[in-house]
Amino acid sequence: SLLVAAGGGTVGDSVGFLAASYLRGIPWVSVPSTLLAQVDSGLGGKTGVNHPAGKNLIGAIWQPAAIVCDTDLLRGLPAREFVSGLGEMLKYGLIADAEFWCWLKAQTPALLKGDPTALNEGIYRSLQIKARYVAADEPDLSGVRAALNFGHSFGHALEQCAGYGHFRHGEAVIWGMRLAARASKEIGWLAAAAEAEIQAVLAALALPPLPDLDPEALLQALAHDKKREGATVQTLLLRQIGAVDSLGVELSTWRRWIGEFMASEGSHPVS
């Protein structure tokens, strides 16, 4: 038997989890059809489904037998899907490749318009970076692969509290990276000029505004993060553009970060 997951990240995660579970594991092929799935979730073998208590809490690591990325599948996607995928691409530049970050800044208009040449280059370079992390830490146990979660602690909490579907995954990650960049500067890791550059690039992307959410509810959702260790959450923060590191951050500090970020960025009713 063989399963084929043709669709976005939710389809790939669900079908991959089914493949991992049925008969204790059968082969499957990933055919991602959104930009985010092509640059991120389609590669790596992390499969699963969401739970009311948190995102991706039920799942398995089960690698696909093959991954087919065809940019023709991206034609006609809504503009939000390109912004969402670009968010994960920008993440790769921020955590691992400053030159790629600069390339993405220059190519953002072309990527958002679905230019095939820019997409082919951007997808290829994104997958090169992710593949290095996955190869170094496939089971996600040593901490190397955790770098790929930059922006995801707050992003996942935002998705959960706003209601799954309110944000595209990449949109929530962009908001998460903005908070993480601010925190990186606050603790003295990231230079003010670099943080300002990151904020300017990310703020220029068309995102749904932050909804009117209870900061304490966001904190409680974040407290279920798999990177939590007791009263601290292993948090990915930037040393500089192109270099990420992990720091154990107390939940009390996260409470302040979330409250200040929500207050400064404004809030809107959840539609």
DRENVEXMAR-579650 format. One record per residue (C-alpha): residue in one letter; x, y, z; residue number from 1. Coordinates in Angstrom, 3 decimals, always signed. Example, Ala and Ser with C-alpha at 12.3 -4.5 7.8 and 13.67 -1.06 7.14 Angstrom:
<nodes>
node code = a	xx = +12.300	yy = -4.500	zz = +7.800	pos = 1
node code = s	xx = +13.670	yy = -1.060	zz = +7.140	pos = 2
</nodes>
This chain:
<nodes>
node code = s	xx = +0.000	yy = +0.000	zz = +0.000	pos = 1
node code = l	xx = +1.046	yy = +3.583	zz = -0.684	pos = 2
node code = l	xx = -0.552	yy = +6.849	zz = +0.383	pos = 3
node code = v	xx = -0.116	yy = +10.091	zz = -1.544	pos = 4
node code = a	xx = -0.616	yy = +13.398	zz = +0.277	pos = 5
node code = a	xx = -1.495	yy = +16.007	zz = -2.358	pos = 6
node code = g	xx = -2.361	yy = +19.296	zz = -0.670	pos = 7
node code = g	xx = -1.221	yy = +21.827	zz = +1.874	pos = 8
node code = g	xx = +0.424	yy = +21.334	zz = +5.238	pos = 9
node code = t	xx = -2.696	yy = +20.057	zz = +6.999	pos = 10
node code = v	xx = -3.209	yy = +17.387	zz = +4.341	pos = 11
node code = g	xx = +0.429	yy = +16.353	zz = +4.451	pos = 12
node code = d	xx = +0.534	yy = +16.203	zz = +8.244	pos = 13
node code = s	xx = -2.694	yy = +14.199	zz = +8.456	pos = 14
node code = v	xx = -1.928	yy = +11.729	zz = +5.666	pos = 15
node code = g	xx = +1.610	yy = +11.269	zz = +6.930	pos = 16
node code = f	xx = +0.286	yy = +10.500	zz = +10.416	pos = 17
node code = l	xx = -2.181	yy = +8.022	zz = +8.927	pos = 18
node code = a	xx = +0.660	yy = +6.372	zz = +7.013	pos = 19
node code = a	xx = +2.725	yy = +6.157	zz = +10.207	pos = 20
node code = s	xx = -0.158	yy = +4.589	zz = +12.129	pos = 21
node code = y	xx = -1.802	yy = +2.213	zz = +9.651	pos = 22
node code = l	xx = -0.335	yy = -1.309	zz = +9.865	pos = 23
node code = r	xx = +2.409	yy = +0.227	zz = +12.040	pos = 24
node code = g	xx = +3.640	yy = +2.228	zz = +9.091	pos = 25
node code = i	xx = +3.213	yy = +2.185	zz = +5.320	pos = 26
node code = p	xx = +5.014	yy = +4.234	zz = +2.629	pos = 27
node code = w	xx = +3.698	yy = +7.606	zz = +1.616	pos = 28
node code = v	xx = +4.597	yy = +10.335	zz = -0.865	pos = 29
node code = s	xx = +4.337	yy = +14.066	zz = -0.194	pos = 30
node code = v	xx = +3.080	yy = +16.313	zz = -3.009	pos = 31
node code = p	xx = +2.814	yy = +19.728	zz = -1.307	pos = 32
node code = s	xx = +0.594	yy = +22.222	zz = -3.125	pos = 33
node code = t	xx = +1.105	yy = +25.390	zz = -1.060	pos = 34
node code = l	xx = +4.250	yy = +27.470	zz = -0.781	pos = 35
node code = l	xx = +4.515	yy = +26.856	zz = +2.960	pos = 36
node code = a	xx = +4.213	yy = +23.100	zz = +2.514	pos = 37
node code = q	xx = +6.812	yy = +23.116	zz = -0.270	pos = 38
node code = v	xx = +9.390	yy = +25.032	zz = +1.770	pos = 39
node code = d	xx = +8.651	yy = +23.566	zz = +5.202	pos = 40
node code = s	xx = +6.107	yy = +20.979	zz = +6.243	pos = 41
node code = g	xx = +6.512	yy = +18.748	zz = +3.196	pos = 42
node code = l	xx = +10.081	yy = +17.910	zz = +4.261	pos = 43
node code = g	xx = +11.215	yy = +16.453	zz = +7.560	pos = 44
node code = g	xx = +8.807	yy = +13.660	zz = +8.404	pos = 45
node code = k	xx = +6.967	yy = +15.405	zz = +11.227	pos = 46
node code = t	xx = +3.347	yy = +14.331	zz = +10.920	pos = 47
node code = g	xx = +0.371	yy = +14.779	zz = +13.199	pos = 48
node code = v	xx = -2.869	yy = +16.480	zz = +14.079	pos = 49
node code = n	xx = -3.822	yy = +19.294	zz = +16.409	pos = 50
node code = h	xx = -5.525	yy = +18.867	zz = +19.773	pos = 51
node code = p	xx = -7.574	yy = +21.363	zz = +21.792	pos = 52
node code = a	xx = -4.695	yy = +21.474	zz = +24.286	pos = 53
node code = g	xx = -2.183	yy = +22.530	zz = +21.641	pos = 54
node code = k	xx = -0.821	yy = +22.271	zz = +18.125	pos = 55
node code = n	xx = +0.815	yy = +19.079	zz = +16.825	pos = 56
node code = l	xx = +0.455	yy = +17.240	zz = +20.131	pos = 57
node code = i	xx = -0.538	yy = +13.953	zz = +18.476	pos = 58
node code = g	xx = +1.780	yy = +12.655	zz = +15.798	pos = 59
node code = a	xx = +4.831	yy = +10.745	zz = +14.681	pos = 60
node code = i	xx = +8.030	yy = +11.238	zz = +12.746	pos = 61
node code = w	xx = +7.543	yy = +9.224	zz = +9.570	pos = 62
node code = q	xx = +9.543	yy = +10.186	zz = +6.503	pos = 63
node code = p	xx = +7.883	yy = +10.179	zz = +3.077	pos = 64
node code = a	xx = +9.351	yy = +7.901	zz = +0.425	pos = 65
node code = a	xx = +9.502	yy = +10.891	zz = -1.929	pos = 66
node code = i	xx = +8.706	yy = +14.608	zz = -1.982	pos = 67
node code = v	xx = +7.502	yy = +16.232	zz = -5.204	pos = 68
node code = c	xx = +7.603	yy = +20.049	zz = -5.285	pos = 69
node code = d	xx = +6.001	yy = +21.431	zz = -8.454	pos = 70
node code = t	xx = +5.639	yy = +25.209	zz = -8.578	pos = 71
node code = d	xx = +2.868	yy = +24.841	zz = -11.169	pos = 72
node code = l	xx = +0.687	yy = +23.719	zz = -8.258	pos = 73
node code = l	xx = +1.073	yy = +27.180	zz = -6.717	pos = 74
node code = r	xx = -0.647	yy = +28.969	zz = -9.593	pos = 75
node code = g	xx = -3.843	yy = +30.667	zz = -8.514	pos = 76
node code = l	xx = -3.218	yy = +30.385	zz = -4.785	pos = 77
node code = p	xx = -4.634	yy = +33.247	zz = -2.697	pos = 78
node code = a	xx = -2.192	yy = +36.038	zz = -1.836	pos = 79
node code = r	xx = -2.274	yy = +35.023	zz = +1.838	pos = 80
node code = e	xx = -0.749	yy = +31.644	zz = +0.965	pos = 81
node code = f	xx = +2.292	yy = +33.321	zz = -0.573	pos = 82
node code = v	xx = +2.740	yy = +35.548	zz = +2.488	pos = 83
node code = s	xx = +2.421	yy = +32.490	zz = +4.737	pos = 84
node code = g	xx = +5.046	yy = +30.548	zz = +2.807	pos = 85
node code = l	xx = +7.356	yy = +33.549	zz = +2.635	pos = 86
node code = g	xx = +7.217	yy = +33.746	zz = +6.422	pos = 87
node code = e	xx = +8.859	yy = +30.330	zz = +6.744	pos = 88
node code = m	xx = +11.392	yy = +31.206	zz = +4.036	pos = 89
node code = l	xx = +12.380	yy = +34.371	zz = +5.891	pos = 90
node code = k	xx = +12.771	yy = +32.254	zz = +9.014	pos = 91
node code = y	xx = +15.455	yy = +30.190	zz = +7.303	pos = 92
node code = g	xx = +17.404	yy = +33.315	zz = +6.453	pos = 93
node code = l	xx = +17.110	yy = +34.652	zz = +9.985	pos = 94
node code = i	xx = +18.281	yy = +31.466	zz = +11.691	pos = 95
node code = a	xx = +20.932	yy = +30.215	zz = +9.291	pos = 96
node code = d	xx = +21.820	yy = +32.320	zz = +6.255	pos = 97
node code = a	xx = +22.134	yy = +36.105	zz = +6.275	pos = 98
node code = e	xx = +22.826	yy = +36.152	zz = +2.532	pos = 99
node code = f	xx = +19.587	yy = +34.264	zz = +1.875	pos = 100
node code = w	xx = +17.771	yy = +36.786	zz = +4.086	pos = 101
node code = c	xx = +19.105	yy = +39.588	zz = +1.889	pos = 102
node code = w	xx = +18.097	yy = +37.696	zz = -1.250	pos = 103
node code = l	xx = +14.590	yy = +37.212	zz = +0.113	pos = 104
node code = k	xx = +14.258	yy = +40.905	zz = +0.931	pos = 105
node code = a	xx = +15.160	yy = +41.785	zz = -2.649	pos = 106
node code = q	xx = +12.943	yy = +39.078	zz = -4.152	pos = 107
node code = t	xx = +9.891	yy = +39.575	zz = -1.943	pos = 108
node code = p	xx = +7.798	yy = +41.331	zz = -4.642	pos = 109
node code = a	xx = +8.555	yy = +38.589	zz = -7.169	pos = 110
node code = l	xx = +7.864	yy = +35.798	zz = -4.664	pos = 111
node code = l	xx = +4.549	yy = +37.298	zz = -3.622	pos = 112
node code = k	xx = +3.538	yy = +37.559	zz = -7.294	pos = 113
node code = g	xx = +4.352	yy = +33.874	zz = -7.820	pos = 114
node code = d	xx = +7.259	yy = +34.446	zz = -10.190	pos = 115
node code = p	xx = +8.430	yy = +30.919	zz = -11.179	pos = 116
node code = t	xx = +12.142	yy = +31.759	zz = -11.323	pos = 117
node code = a	xx = +12.145	yy = +33.356	zz = -7.883	pos = 118
node code = l	xx = +10.017	yy = +30.556	zz = -6.451	pos = 119
node code = n	xx = +12.281	yy = +27.813	zz = -7.799	pos = 120
node code = e	xx = +15.358	yy = +29.450	zz = -6.294	pos = 121
node code = g	xx = +13.688	yy = +30.306	zz = -2.991	pos = 122
node code = i	xx = +12.150	yy = +26.878	zz = -2.498	pos = 123
node code = y	xx = +15.399	yy = +25.101	zz = -3.356	pos = 124
node code = r	xx = +17.468	yy = +27.196	zz = -0.959	pos = 125
node code = s	xx = +14.869	yy = +26.860	zz = +1.816	pos = 126
node code = l	xx = +14.864	yy = +23.074	zz = +1.504	pos = 127
node code = q	xx = +18.660	yy = +22.970	zz = +1.499	pos = 128
node code = i	xx = +18.679	yy = +24.720	zz = +4.877	pos = 129
node code = k	xx = +15.917	yy = +22.616	zz = +6.385	pos = 130
node code = a	xx = +17.462	yy = +19.388	zz = +5.118	pos = 131
node code = r	xx = +20.699	yy = +20.180	zz = +6.949	pos = 132
node code = y	xx = +18.872	yy = +20.519	zz = +10.252	pos = 133
node code = v	xx = +16.756	yy = +17.407	zz = +9.696	pos = 134
node code = a	xx = +19.771	yy = +15.298	zz = +8.705	pos = 135
node code = a	xx = +21.636	yy = +16.412	zz = +11.835	pos = 136
node code = d	xx = +18.734	yy = +15.650	zz = +14.198	pos = 137
node code = e	xx = +16.007	yy = +13.620	zz = +12.481	pos = 138
node code = p	xx = +14.216	yy = +12.510	zz = +15.692	pos = 139
node code = d	xx = +14.354	yy = +16.068	zz = +17.095	pos = 140
node code = l	xx = +16.096	yy = +14.987	zz = +20.280	pos = 141
node code = s	xx = +19.508	yy = +16.687	zz = +20.335	pos = 142
node code = g	xx = +18.225	yy = +20.260	zz = +20.105	pos = 143
node code = v	xx = +19.749	yy = +20.965	zz = +16.680	pos = 144
node code = r	xx = +16.481	yy = +20.668	zz = +14.801	pos = 145
node code = a	xx = +14.714	yy = +22.827	zz = +17.373	pos = 146
node code = a	xx = +16.227	yy = +25.884	zz = +15.671	pos = 147
node code = l	xx = +13.557	yy = +25.435	zz = +12.992	pos = 148
node code = n	xx = +10.993	yy = +26.437	zz = +15.612	pos = 149
node code = f	xx = +12.123	yy = +30.060	zz = +15.690	pos = 150
node code = g	xx = +8.974	yy = +32.180	zz = +16.014	pos = 151
node code = h	xx = +6.814	yy = +29.139	zz = +16.634	pos = 152
node code = s	xx = +6.329	yy = +29.249	zz = +20.417	pos = 153
node code = f	xx = +4.214	yy = +32.403	zz = +20.287	pos = 154
node code = g	xx = +3.014	yy = +31.566	zz = +16.768	pos = 155
node code = h	xx = +1.491	yy = +28.260	zz = +17.859	pos = 156
node code = a	xx = -0.121	yy = +29.895	zz = +20.899	pos = 157
node code = l	xx = -1.569	yy = +32.571	zz = +18.637	pos = 158
node code = e	xx = -3.021	yy = +29.978	zz = +16.251	pos = 159
node code = q	xx = -4.607	yy = +28.063	zz = +19.111	pos = 160
node code = c	xx = -6.118	yy = +31.028	zz = +20.935	pos = 161
node code = a	xx = -7.399	yy = +32.759	zz = +17.806	pos = 162
node code = g	xx = -8.955	yy = +29.495	zz = +16.638	pos = 163
node code = y	xx = -7.287	yy = +27.234	zz = +14.101	pos = 164
node code = g	xx = -7.923	yy = +28.706	zz = +10.667	pos = 165
node code = h	xx = -7.975	yy = +32.361	zz = +11.727	pos = 166
node code = f	xx = -4.285	yy = +32.649	zz = +10.833	pos = 167
node code = r	xx = -2.395	yy = +30.756	zz = +8.187	pos = 168
node code = h	xx = +0.480	yy = +29.002	zz = +9.920	pos = 169
node code = g	xx = +3.132	yy = +31.200	zz = +8.321	pos = 170
node code = e	xx = +1.225	yy = +34.348	zz = +9.265	pos = 171
node code = a	xx = +1.267	yy = +33.332	zz = +12.928	pos = 172
node code = v	xx = +4.971	yy = +32.503	zz = +12.672	pos = 173
node code = i	xx = +5.665	yy = +35.982	zz = +11.276	pos = 174
node code = w	xx = +3.994	yy = +37.499	zz = +14.339	pos = 175
node code = g	xx = +6.022	yy = +35.082	zz = +16.471	pos = 176
node code = m	xx = +9.272	yy = +36.120	zz = +14.815	pos = 177
node code = r	xx = +8.473	yy = +39.764	zz = +15.432	pos = 178
node code = l	xx = +8.051	yy = +39.066	zz = +19.155	pos = 179
node code = a	xx = +11.202	yy = +36.913	zz = +19.190	pos = 180
node code = a	xx = +13.253	yy = +39.603	zz = +17.451	pos = 181
node code = r	xx = +12.121	yy = +42.147	zz = +20.019	pos = 182
node code = a	xx = +13.011	yy = +39.772	zz = +22.849	pos = 183
node code = s	xx = +16.405	yy = +39.035	zz = +21.258	pos = 184
node code = k	xx = +17.218	yy = +42.728	zz = +21.353	pos = 185
node code = e	xx = +15.932	yy = +43.113	zz = +24.905	pos = 186
node code = i	xx = +18.269	yy = +40.468	zz = +26.302	pos = 187
node code = g	xx = +21.229	yy = +42.023	zz = +24.509	pos = 188
node code = w	xx = +21.789	yy = +39.380	zz = +21.849	pos = 189
node code = l	xx = +20.522	yy = +41.172	zz = +18.752	pos = 190
node code = a	xx = +21.772	yy = +44.607	zz = +17.743	pos = 191
node code = a	xx = +19.151	yy = +47.349	zz = +17.637	pos = 192
node code = a	xx = +19.789	yy = +48.036	zz = +13.949	pos = 193
node code = a	xx = +19.284	yy = +44.368	zz = +13.055	pos = 194
node code = e	xx = +16.078	yy = +44.187	zz = +15.081	pos = 195
node code = a	xx = +14.769	yy = +47.316	zz = +13.370	pos = 196
node code = e	xx = +15.559	yy = +45.798	zz = +9.972	pos = 197
node code = i	xx = +13.704	yy = +42.592	zz = +10.834	pos = 198
node code = q	xx = +10.684	yy = +44.463	zz = +12.141	pos = 199
node code = a	xx = +10.539	yy = +46.641	zz = +9.022	pos = 200
node code = v	xx = +10.655	yy = +43.653	zz = +6.667	pos = 201
node code = l	xx = +8.080	yy = +41.601	zz = +8.573	pos = 202
node code = a	xx = +5.757	yy = +44.539	zz = +9.292	pos = 203
node code = a	xx = +5.587	yy = +45.296	zz = +5.562	pos = 204
node code = l	xx = +3.918	yy = +41.937	zz = +4.865	pos = 205
node code = a	xx = +0.128	yy = +41.888	zz = +4.651	pos = 206
node code = l	xx = -0.998	yy = +40.054	zz = +7.779	pos = 207
node code = p	xx = -4.272	yy = +39.753	zz = +9.657	pos = 208
node code = p	xx = -3.937	yy = +42.053	zz = +12.675	pos = 209
node code = l	xx = -3.414	yy = +40.650	zz = +16.134	pos = 210
node code = p	xx = -6.860	yy = +39.814	zz = +17.502	pos = 211
node code = d	xx = -8.101	yy = +40.885	zz = +20.914	pos = 212
node code = l	xx = -6.830	yy = +37.923	zz = +22.908	pos = 213
node code = d	xx = -6.225	yy = +37.527	zz = +26.624	pos = 214
node code = p	xx = -2.434	yy = +37.569	zz = +27.167	pos = 215
node code = e	xx = -2.872	yy = +35.085	zz = +30.000	pos = 216
node code = a	xx = -4.641	yy = +32.656	zz = +27.665	pos = 217
node code = l	xx = -1.766	yy = +32.993	zz = +25.227	pos = 218
node code = l	xx = +0.682	yy = +32.273	zz = +28.030	pos = 219
node code = q	xx = -1.245	yy = +29.166	zz = +29.075	pos = 220
node code = a	xx = -1.243	yy = +27.920	zz = +25.486	pos = 221
node code = l	xx = +2.490	yy = +28.577	zz = +25.258	pos = 222
node code = a	xx = +2.990	yy = +26.689	zz = +28.516	pos = 223
node code = h	xx = +2.001	yy = +23.502	zz = +26.644	pos = 224
node code = d	xx = +4.915	yy = +24.023	zz = +24.244	pos = 225
node code = k	xx = +6.943	yy = +20.838	zz = +23.863	pos = 226
node code = k	xx = +10.083	yy = +22.865	zz = +24.590	pos = 227
node code = r	xx = +8.900	yy = +23.653	zz = +28.118	pos = 228
node code = e	xx = +11.078	yy = +22.340	zz = +30.923	pos = 229
node code = g	xx = +9.483	yy = +22.992	zz = +34.303	pos = 230
node code = a	xx = +8.979	yy = +26.736	zz = +34.741	pos = 231
node code = t	xx = +11.036	yy = +27.616	zz = +31.671	pos = 232
node code = v	xx = +10.532	yy = +27.345	zz = +27.927	pos = 233
node code = q	xx = +13.535	yy = +26.717	zz = +25.702	pos = 234
node code = t	xx = +13.132	yy = +29.728	zz = +23.436	pos = 235
node code = l	xx = +14.805	yy = +30.359	zz = +20.082	pos = 236
node code = l	xx = +16.298	yy = +33.850	zz = +19.894	pos = 237
node code = l	xx = +18.645	yy = +35.577	zz = +17.471	pos = 238
node code = r	xx = +22.298	yy = +36.366	zz = +18.094	pos = 239
node code = q	xx = +22.365	yy = +38.159	zz = +14.745	pos = 240
node code = i	xx = +20.678	yy = +37.819	zz = +11.378	pos = 241
node code = g	xx = +21.693	yy = +34.334	zz = +10.291	pos = 242
node code = a	xx = +22.454	yy = +32.942	zz = +13.763	pos = 243
node code = v	xx = +19.960	yy = +31.560	zz = +16.277	pos = 244
node code = d	xx = +20.467	yy = +30.180	zz = +19.783	pos = 245
node code = s	xx = +18.322	yy = +28.679	zz = +22.524	pos = 246
node code = l	xx = +17.705	yy = +30.189	zz = +25.945	pos = 247
node code = g	xx = +15.651	yy = +28.929	zz = +28.861	pos = 248
node code = v	xx = +13.099	yy = +31.670	zz = +29.518	pos = 249
node code = e	xx = +10.934	yy = +31.772	zz = +32.625	pos = 250
node code = l	xx = +7.184	yy = +31.764	zz = +32.075	pos = 251
node code = s	xx = +7.040	yy = +34.994	zz = +34.080	pos = 252
node code = t	xx = +9.251	yy = +36.649	zz = +31.478	pos = 253
node code = w	xx = +7.113	yy = +35.242	zz = +28.686	pos = 254
node code = r	xx = +4.074	yy = +36.724	zz = +30.455	pos = 255
node code = r	xx = +5.655	yy = +40.176	zz = +30.282	pos = 256
node code = w	xx = +6.819	yy = +39.748	zz = +26.699	pos = 257
node code = i	xx = +3.352	yy = +38.702	zz = +25.532	pos = 258
node code = g	xx = +1.580	yy = +41.468	zz = +27.430	pos = 259
node code = e	xx = +3.892	yy = +44.172	zz = +26.107	pos = 260
node code = f	xx = +3.786	yy = +42.855	zz = +22.558	pos = 261
node code = m	xx = -0.002	yy = +42.606	zz = +22.441	pos = 262
node code = a	xx = -0.339	yy = +46.095	zz = +23.902	pos = 263
node code = s	xx = +2.147	yy = +47.701	zz = +21.518	pos = 264
node code = e	xx = +0.933	yy = +46.021	zz = +18.340	pos = 265
node code = g	xx = -2.741	yy = +46.689	zz = +19.007	pos = 266
node code = s	xx = -5.569	yy = +44.190	zz = +19.129	pos = 267
node code = h	xx = -8.731	yy = +43.663	zz = +17.136	pos = 268
node code = p	xx = -11.866	yy = +41.560	zz = +17.663	pos = 269
node code = v	xx = -11.607	yy = +37.965	zz = +16.465	pos = 270
node code = s	xx = -13.771	yy = +37.699	zz = +13.354	pos = 271
</nodes>
